[in-house]
Amino acid sequence: MKNFFHRQRLAADMADKILQTAPGSASSSGLFLAAPRRTGKSTFLREDLRPQLEAQGALVLYADLWENRKADPGAVIIAAVRAALAQHEGVVARLARASGMDKVSVGGLSFSLDRIGLASGVSLSRALAALSDETGQTLVLVIDEAQHAITTESGADALFALKAARDELNSSRHHGLRVVATGSNQDKLAMLRNGKEQAFFGAPLVKFPALGKDYIAWFCQQVRLPAALSVEVVHALFVRASFRPEMLGAAADALRFDFELQPEDVPARFAQAVQEQIEASNAEQLRVIHSLTPLQSAVLRVLASKGAQYAPFETETILAYQRLLDTLAPHSTVKADVPNVQQALAALQEKALVWRASRGVYALEEASLQELMAQEGLLPGAGGATGQN
């Protein structure tokens, strides 16, 4: 299906709340939206929210911190700002003059956008203020998968630079700056606004609404299979698939290219195909887990079981690793000491199982992994380790 399911009512309501802040509201500090990965959040941002914000007169800047995971998050945010500035020659000229250049060659050698950013000569605050003043518009910076910003020092610095810019642009001298940050893990996203030392302390954190039956009704109308699908039945399958549209799409493709499929077999085969997609996704994650060393497995299991209370190097946590390690590999000579645990955590990061903030806080990369590990008996129980590596 090449077309998109649009959520225009939700987009209009959200855009209103972002741009028209009520007296005393904290939403001008930023808005944080949490939703599991692959549930349609990024599509909504691009196809619905951004057009609605623009229709209401805002200038939207977009930075996706997940698109290139090797890029430094701070550099991605700065690149988004520079890209917006490059579309407005008057802003570049204004910044050049503010930098003491009387003769300005826009796009030439006299002034380079590389001078805009962190410790680069022209602050993000000054650059965004110039953009707001030149266009007369409220700026909205959308940062997708924003939790990755705090995985590097540069990313964290970019957030504080945006805080300074927000405070300046939301004053009476300019036209306003709103920051909309989204993330696939609510606990990780909360780290950007829970502590008083964080740049966006106190900003509202809300759960992004999952796609509902209206989406399923649209899907059933668009799917073009030899027989109709029941909205109620497909919705139940969608819930089982954790509200991931790609699971339904992949199942539909499996049937669409089954040239021997009979119309009467479509409902049962579609349900089977969705279940196969779920099992295949789970099997791939479990394959990675079962390839871990005993110590890596022990560290991952303890982290998953403790969740937000995970303290990687506390004495009790070290003892928990060792108890699991003794069960998983009773004859192993490897010990669960701090250096070995550090190496294990680094390996888990490389395997995209664990996420680390720059200040040393760890979490599962995918929040759904904890539920899968629990289902498979891979979390420590009251009597020790369960499951096999």
C-alpha positions as CSV (number, residue, x, y, z in Angstrom):
1,M,0.0,0.0,0.0
2,K,1.7,3.2,-1.2
3,N,-0.7,5.7,0.4
4,F,-0.6,6.6,4.1
5,F,-3.2,6.4,6.8
6,H,-3.6,10.0,8.0
7,R,-4.4,11.1,11.5
8,Q,-5.4,14.6,10.7
9,R,-7.6,15.2,13.8
10,L,-4.8,14.1,16.2
11,A,-2.3,16.2,14.3
12,A,-4.5,19.3,14.4
13,D,-5.1,18.9,18.1
14,M,-1.4,18.3,18.8
15,A,-0.3,21.2,16.7
16,D,-2.8,23.5,18.6
17,K,-1.3,22.4,21.9
18,I,2.3,22.9,20.7
19,L,1.8,26.3,19.2
20,Q,-0.9,27.9,21.5
21,T,0.4,27.3,25.0
22,A,-1.9,28.2,27.9
23,P,-0.8,30.5,30.7
24,G,1.3,28.5,33.1
25,S,1.7,25.6,30.7
26,A,5.0,23.8,30.6
27,S,4.6,22.8,27.0
28,S,6.6,25.8,25.8
29,S,9.5,24.0,27.6
30,G,9.2,21.2,25.1
31,L,6.8,18.3,24.4
32,F,8.0,14.7,24.8
33,L,6.1,11.9,23.0
34,A,6.8,8.3,23.8
35,A,5.8,5.3,21.7
36,P,7.4,1.9,20.9
37,R,9.4,1.7,17.7
38,R,7.7,0.7,14.5
39,T,4.3,1.7,15.6
40,G,3.8,4.6,13.1
41,K,5.2,7.5,15.2
42,S,7.7,8.7,12.7
43,T,5.2,8.4,9.8
44,F,2.8,10.6,11.8
45,L,5.5,13.2,12.4
46,R,6.4,13.5,8.7
47,E,3.0,13.0,7.1
48,D,0.6,14.6,9.5
49,L,2.1,16.7,12.3
50,R,4.6,18.5,10.2
51,P,2.1,19.6,7.5
52,Q,-0.4,20.6,10.2
53,L,2.2,22.8,12.0
54,E,3.2,24.4,8.7
55,A,-0.5,25.0,7.9
56,Q,-0.7,26.9,11.2
57,G,2.2,29.1,10.2
58,A,5.2,27.4,11.9
59,L,8.6,26.7,10.4
60,V,9.4,23.1,11.1
61,L,12.9,21.7,11.5
62,Y,13.4,17.9,11.6
63,A,16.2,15.8,13.1
64,D,16.1,12.0,13.1
65,L,18.7,10.7,15.5
66,W,17.9,7.1,14.5
67,E,18.4,7.5,10.7
68,N,22.2,7.2,11.0
69,R,23.2,5.7,14.3
70,K,26.9,6.2,13.6
71,A,26.4,10.0,13.4
72,D,26.9,12.0,16.6
73,P,23.4,13.1,17.8
74,G,24.7,16.6,18.4
75,A,26.0,16.9,14.8
76,V,22.6,15.7,13.5
77,I,20.7,18.4,15.4
78,I,23.1,21.1,14.2
79,A,22.9,19.8,10.6
80,A,19.1,20.2,10.8
81,V,19.4,23.8,11.9
82,R,22.0,24.5,9.2
83,A,19.8,23.0,6.5
84,A,17.0,25.3,7.5
85,L,19.2,28.3,7.6
86,A,20.5,27.5,4.1
87,Q,17.0,28.0,2.7
88,H,17.0,31.6,3.8
89,E,19.7,33.8,2.3
90,G,18.6,36.8,4.4
91,V,19.3,34.9,7.6
92,V,22.8,33.9,6.4
93,A,23.4,37.6,5.5
94,R,22.1,38.7,9.0
95,L,24.4,36.2,10.7
96,A,27.4,37.2,8.6
97,R,26.9,40.9,9.5
98,A,26.5,40.0,13.2
99,S,29.9,38.2,12.9
100,G,31.6,41.4,11.7
101,M,31.5,40.8,8.0
102,D,30.6,43.9,5.9
103,K,30.7,42.1,2.6
104,V,28.7,39.0,2.4
105,S,28.9,36.4,-0.2
106,V,26.0,34.1,0.5
107,G,26.9,30.5,-0.2
108,G,30.5,31.5,-0.9
109,L,33.7,31.8,1.1
110,S,32.8,34.9,3.1
111,F,30.5,33.1,5.6
112,S,30.2,29.4,6.1
113,L,27.3,27.6,7.8
114,D,30.0,25.5,9.4
115,R,30.5,28.4,11.8
116,I,27.1,27.7,13.3
117,G,26.9,25.2,16.1
118,L,28.6,24.2,19.3
119,A,31.8,26.2,19.9
120,S,31.8,27.2,16.2
121,G,31.6,31.0,16.4
122,V,27.8,31.5,16.0
123,S,25.6,29.9,18.7
124,L,22.5,27.9,18.0
125,S,20.6,30.5,20.0
126,R,21.7,33.4,17.8
127,A,21.2,31.4,14.6
128,L,17.7,30.3,15.5
129,A,16.8,33.8,16.7
130,A,17.9,35.2,13.3
131,L,15.8,32.6,11.5
132,S,12.8,33.4,13.6
133,D,13.2,37.2,13.1
134,E,13.8,36.9,9.4
135,T,10.8,34.6,8.7
136,G,8.5,36.0,11.4
137,Q,7.5,32.5,12.2
138,T,7.4,30.3,15.3
139,L,10.1,27.6,14.9
140,V,9.3,24.0,15.8
141,L,12.2,21.6,16.1
142,V,11.2,18.0,15.9
143,I,13.8,15.5,17.3
144,D,12.9,11.9,16.5
145,E,14.4,9.3,18.8
146,A,15.6,12.1,21.0
147,Q,16.9,9.8,23.8
148,H,20.0,9.2,21.7
149,A,21.0,12.9,22.3
150,I,22.2,12.0,25.8
151,T,24.4,9.1,24.6
152,T,27.2,11.6,23.7
153,E,28.6,14.7,25.2
154,S,28.0,16.6,22.0
155,G,24.4,15.5,22.0
156,A,23.8,16.6,25.6
157,D,25.5,19.9,24.8
158,A,23.1,20.4,21.9
159,L,20.1,20.0,24.2
160,F,21.4,22.7,26.5
161,A,22.1,24.9,23.5
162,L,18.5,24.4,22.5
163,K,17.3,25.3,26.0
164,A,19.2,28.6,25.7
165,A,17.6,29.1,22.3
166,R,14.2,28.2,23.5
167,D,14.5,30.7,26.4
168,E,15.6,33.5,24.1
169,L,13.1,32.8,21.3
170,N,10.1,32.5,23.7
171,S,10.8,36.0,25.0
172,S,8.8,38.9,23.7
173,R,11.6,39.9,21.3
174,H,11.1,36.9,19.0
175,H,8.4,34.6,17.6
176,G,8.9,31.5,19.7
177,L,10.7,28.1,19.6
178,R,9.0,24.8,20.4
179,V,10.9,21.5,20.8
180,V,9.0,18.3,20.1
181,A,11.1,15.3,21.2
182,T,9.9,11.7,20.5
183,G,11.3,8.4,21.7
184,S,10.7,4.7,21.6
185,N,11.3,4.1,25.3
186,Q,9.4,6.2,27.9
187,D,12.0,5.5,30.6
188,K,14.9,6.7,28.4
189,L,13.0,9.7,27.1
190,A,12.2,10.7,30.6
191,M,15.9,11.1,31.4
192,L,15.8,14.2,29.2
193,R,13.3,16.0,31.5
194,N,13.1,14.3,34.9
195,G,16.2,15.7,36.6
196,K,16.7,19.3,37.5
197,E,20.1,19.1,35.8
198,Q,18.5,18.2,32.5
199,A,17.9,20.8,29.8
200,F,14.2,20.2,29.5
201,F,13.4,19.6,33.1
202,G,9.6,19.6,33.7
203,A,8.6,19.4,30.1
204,P,5.4,17.3,29.6
205,L,5.9,13.6,28.7
206,V,2.9,11.9,27.2
207,K,2.2,8.5,25.7
208,F,1.7,8.8,21.9
209,P,-1.7,7.2,21.0
210,A,-1.4,3.8,19.3
211,L,-3.2,3.3,16.0
212,G,-6.7,2.2,16.6
213,K,-9.7,0.6,14.8
214,D,-10.0,3.4,12.4
215,Y,-6.6,2.5,11.0
216,I,-7.6,-1.2,10.9
217,A,-10.8,-0.3,9.0
218,W,-8.6,1.7,6.5
219,F,-6.1,-1.2,6.2
220,C,-8.9,-3.8,5.5
221,Q,-10.3,-1.5,2.8
222,Q,-6.9,-1.0,1.1
223,V,-5.3,-4.4,1.5
224,R,-6.7,-5.9,-1.8
225,L,-6.8,-9.6,-0.9
226,P,-9.1,-12.2,-2.6
227,A,-11.6,-11.9,0.3
228,A,-12.5,-9.3,2.9
229,L,-11.0,-9.2,6.3
230,S,-12.9,-8.6,9.5
231,V,-12.0,-5.4,11.3
232,E,-12.6,-6.9,14.7
233,V,-10.4,-10.0,13.9
234,V,-7.6,-7.9,12.4
235,H,-7.6,-5.5,15.3
236,A,-7.2,-8.4,17.7
237,L,-4.2,-9.6,15.6
238,F,-2.9,-6.0,15.6
239,V,-2.9,-5.8,19.4
240,R,-1.1,-9.2,19.5
241,A,1.5,-7.8,17.1
242,S,2.1,-4.9,19.6
243,F,0.4,-2.3,17.3
244,R,3.1,-2.6,14.6
245,P,1.7,-1.9,11.1
246,E,4.6,-3.7,9.4
247,M,3.4,-7.0,10.8
248,L,0.1,-6.6,9.1
249,G,1.7,-5.4,5.8
250,A,4.1,-8.3,5.7
251,A,1.3,-10.8,6.4
252,A,-0.7,-9.3,3.6
253,D,2.2,-9.6,1.2
254,A,2.7,-13.2,2.1
255,L,-0.9,-13.8,1.0
256,R,-0.8,-11.5,-2.0
257,F,1.9,-13.6,-3.6
258,D,0.3,-16.9,-2.8
259,F,-1.1,-17.6,-6.2
260,E,-2.9,-20.7,-5.1
261,L,-4.8,-19.0,-2.3
262,Q,-8.5,-19.5,-2.3
263,P,-10.9,-16.7,-1.1
264,E,-12.4,-18.9,1.6
265,D,-8.9,-19.5,3.1
266,V,-8.0,-15.8,3.4
267,P,-9.1,-15.1,7.0
268,A,-7.4,-18.1,8.5
269,R,-4.2,-17.7,6.4
270,F,-4.0,-14.0,7.3
271,A,-4.2,-14.8,11.0
272,Q,-1.5,-17.5,10.5
273,A,0.7,-15.1,8.5
274,V,0.5,-12.4,11.3
275,Q,1.5,-15.0,13.9
276,E,4.4,-16.2,11.7
277,Q,5.6,-12.6,11.5
278,I,5.5,-12.2,15.3
279,E,7.3,-15.5,15.8
280,A,10.0,-14.6,13.3
281,S,10.6,-11.2,14.9
282,N,10.9,-12.9,18.3
283,A,13.1,-15.6,17.0
284,E,15.6,-13.1,15.6
285,Q,15.9,-11.4,19.0
286,L,16.2,-14.7,20.8
287,R,18.9,-15.8,18.3
288,V,21.0,-12.9,19.3
289,I,20.4,-13.5,23.0
290,H,21.4,-17.1,22.8
291,S,24.6,-16.2,21.0
292,L,25.8,-14.3,24.1
293,T,28.6,-15.4,26.4
294,P,27.5,-16.6,29.8
295,L,28.5,-13.4,31.5
296,Q,26.9,-11.2,28.8
297,S,23.7,-13.2,29.2
298,A,23.8,-12.8,33.0
299,V,24.3,-9.1,32.7
300,L,21.5,-8.7,30.2
301,R,19.1,-10.8,32.4
302,V,19.8,-8.8,35.5
303,L,19.4,-5.5,33.6
304,A,16.1,-6.6,32.1
305,S,14.8,-7.8,35.5
306,K,15.7,-4.6,37.4
307,G,14.6,-2.1,34.8
308,A,14.9,1.5,35.9
309,Q,16.3,0.3,39.2
310,Y,19.4,-1.2,37.5
311,A,22.7,-0.1,39.1
312,P,25.3,-1.9,37.1
313,F,28.2,-1.9,39.5
314,E,26.6,-2.0,43.0
315,T,27.7,-4.9,45.2
316,E,24.3,-6.5,45.2
317,T,24.1,-6.3,41.3
318,I,27.6,-7.8,41.0
319,L,26.4,-10.7,43.3
320,A,23.3,-11.2,41.1
321,Y,25.5,-11.5,38.0
322,Q,27.7,-14.1,39.7
323,R,24.7,-16.1,40.9
324,L,23.4,-16.3,37.4
325,L,26.8,-17.0,35.9
326,D,27.3,-19.9,38.3
327,T,24.0,-21.4,37.1
328,L,24.6,-20.7,33.4
329,A,28.2,-21.8,33.4
330,P,29.1,-23.6,36.6
331,H,32.6,-24.5,35.5
332,S,33.5,-21.0,34.1
333,T,36.6,-19.3,35.3
334,V,35.3,-15.9,34.3
335,K,34.2,-13.8,37.3
336,A,31.5,-11.1,37.4
337,D,33.9,-8.3,38.5
338,V,33.6,-4.7,37.5
339,P,36.1,-4.8,34.5
340,N,34.4,-7.9,33.1
341,V,31.0,-6.4,33.5
342,Q,32.1,-3.3,31.7
343,Q,33.3,-5.4,28.8
344,A,30.0,-7.3,28.8
345,L,28.0,-4.1,28.7
346,A,30.1,-2.8,25.8
347,A,29.5,-6.0,23.9
348,L,25.7,-5.8,24.6
349,Q,25.7,-2.2,23.2
350,E,27.5,-3.4,20.0
351,K,24.8,-6.1,19.6
352,A,22.1,-3.4,19.9
353,L,20.6,-5.0,23.0
354,V,21.6,-2.3,25.5
355,W,21.6,1.5,25.4
356,R,23.8,3.7,27.4
357,A,23.5,7.4,28.3
358,S,26.7,9.4,28.4
359,R,26.4,9.7,32.2
360,G,26.5,5.9,32.6
361,V,22.9,4.9,32.9
362,Y,22.0,1.7,31.0
363,A,18.7,0.4,29.7
364,L,17.4,-2.1,27.2
365,E,17.6,-0.9,23.6
366,E,14.1,-2.2,23.0
367,A,11.6,-2.0,25.9
368,S,9.7,-5.0,24.4
369,L,12.8,-7.2,25.0
370,Q,12.0,-7.5,28.7
371,E,8.6,-9.0,28.0
372,L,10.0,-11.4,25.5
373,M,12.7,-12.6,27.9
374,A,10.1,-13.0,30.6
375,Q,7.9,-15.1,28.3
376,E,10.9,-17.3,27.5
377,G,11.9,-17.8,31.1
378,L,15.2,-15.9,30.7
379,L,14.9,-13.6,33.7
380,P,16.2,-14.3,37.2
381,G,13.5,-15.9,39.4
382,A,13.2,-16.0,43.1
383,G,15.4,-19.0,43.2
384,G,18.0,-17.9,40.7
385,A,18.4,-18.1,36.9
386,T,15.7,-19.6,34.8
387,G,16.0,-20.7,31.2
388,Q,19.1,-21.8,29.4
389,N,21.7,-19.8,27.4
